Amino acid sequence: MHKPCNVNRLSILAAIMLSGLSTTFGASAEIAVIVNTANNTTLEKADIEKIFTGRMKSYPDGNVAIPMNAAKNMSTRDEFNQSVLGRTSSQVNAYWSKLVFTGKGNMPMELESDAEIISTISSNKGAIGYVSVSSVTDDVKVIAKF
């Protein structure tokens, strides 16, 4: 008598799980790092990371860099933290909690929507932030996409 093979069931289950993962990761939106239109700076990914972790306080031209974060409940924040900072949002929050607690830094300002981020950056020359690429307007300049 032939016993049923569980390999087929496992293969099917694995394929279903992998397709779910690719859907989850494929659904992430592309992030645009934006600055004021009067800001002529160019930044590498490492510079953006340093600004958003408080290790770089000015642009290469000497002007003060003012980072703007998306609110904690926004998916762009999770995507930015993972793609640019290489950390989960929990890791970034723990990092900033330590810096704030020890008096060695202040967290970037948090804004509630892409529209609020764009509005704030368009009226502050030193501001830098990130939004979904689909939200970008002519009021800001894109300096990087992730």
C-alpha positions, 0 to 999 in steps of 0.5 A: 500500500502506498502512503500519501506524500507530504512533500506536495503539501509542503511544496504548495504551502511554501509556495503560498507563503512565498507568494504572500511575502512577495505581495507584502514586500512588493506593496511597499511604496517608493520613498522620495527624500525631499528638500526645499526648492532653494536647497541646492545640496546633493546628498549620498545615502550615507549623508541622509542616514547621518542626518536622520540619526543626528550624526550630521547636523548640516548640509555640505554647504554649511546650512543647518539640516532640519530632518522631518519624520513621518508620523509613527503610524505612516507606512512611509516611515517604516519603509524609510527606516528599513531602506535608508537607515537599515533598521526597523522602526523599533530599532530606530525608536530605541536608538532615539530614546537612548539619545534623548534620555542621555541628552545627546540628541533630539528626535526629528520633528514628526508630521502627520501626512505627506501633505504636511511634510511637503508644506513644512519643507516648502517653507523651511530652506533647511528642512529635509524629509521623505514622502511617498513618490506619488505625493511629490509636488513642485513645491519641493525638490527630490534629492533621492529615491529609495 
